[in-house]
Amino acid sequence: MTLKVLKFGGSSLADAEHYQKVANIIKSEEARRYIVASAPGKRYSGDEKVTDLLYKSFKLASENAGVGDVFEKIENRYNKIIEDLGITFNLEEKIEEIAANVSSQKTADYLLSRGEYLNAMILAKYLDFEFIDAREGIFFFQDGTLDVEKTNLRLREILANHRRAVIPGFYGALPDGTIKTFSRGGSDITGAIVARAVNADIYENWTDVSGLMVADPRYVDNPKPIDKITYKELRELSYMGATVLHEDALFPVKKTRIPVNIKNTNEPAAKGTMIVSEIAEDNAEHIITGIAGKVGFSSINIEKDMMNSEIGFGMKVLEVLRKYGISFEHIPTGIDTMSVVVNTSSIIECKEAVIADLNDAVRPDHIEIEDGIAMIAIVGRSMIKSKSIAARIFRALAAPGINIKLIDQGSSRLNIIIGIDENDYILALKSIYGELIEKEQ
Ligand code: ASP
């Protein structure tokens, strides 16, 4: 029988109205048995997420500024949900428990995690599901990394005894029992961990959009949704800024090839985006799966005659970057030229020193750092077997007169990455989308 794990994000559990939608979704299928809950998110623009309020209260308390009305606001959020749902839940007792425990915990994590803890308990009560505390089944090593094996075994053992359960997202326990959270948005990871532990047929990640779009809707009008995407393609797009899942959320499900379906709580009938390990029968409508990009890159351009015969040249360049803790993004090279693309923010404070060290290390004929670069990745698993994509991308950029500064293609040939002037960024996105997607419709 099919088994589904569902994770609901903060916007899906922001108020009683959304709780009702969530309950309808869960009750509509017998297979929907394990639920991971986030803390209540924003109800309207300008509203505050409970996790942000908890963080605020921690900051105020640690500055000895008193928590003001922040804690009251949090209590009010939950009280309203409880009242509107018409359930019996002793919130006061739970708030007292939290207040009593706060001082024995070493970091902010305990307090931050209470948003999911309370929300999952209330949801379990509303659904009449079992509540399983994440601290009983999700474990971190003392250094803060996830203890994958222990987590998987323990969680599997616990959930085998419960046919239906709600588990709070975002946190687990350190070896000494204190609470540790994932980074922000980490309930996505909890969902994937639970899906792996119970060997789910599918991990449904419910949010407030109907999946991923081919391009960023802030820049391209009404982009098409992506029906299916591979884990690898998604990784390429997320790296370039397309956000839909926490970036570590795919690792647990990737191991067991569990598909992830991004779904919309406000539009449950929409198919959403299916993220899979591979797509055997590929009848994708377009060769391109998605387009994503980012501004804020700098290119360190180095020229030296006979560079190609100087063994270890690249290593010396990268050694200098390592010394300054700068990670490189791309390294397009020519015979006697080498460019290293980095995030401007990582080099801005130490530009002069990096140039001086590179001059010492490789004695270039010319070296300069060019800022203001935008990178755009055009990603598609079908690109590897199609012929004219590069030509069409260049045509799309040539038409409005956009100058290409860099070109890179990953060895997987899953993507073509181009670097352009930041000022041309939006025009370039629109133009590439027009050429590769709209023209094919
Ligand atoms: N509530 C946490 C956050 O706002 C975790 C999550 O929602 O995934 O980051």
Residues whose N, C-alpha, C, O or C-beta is under 5 A from the ligand:
A	BS01	LIG	G10 S38 A39 T51 F170 R184 G185 G186 S187 D188
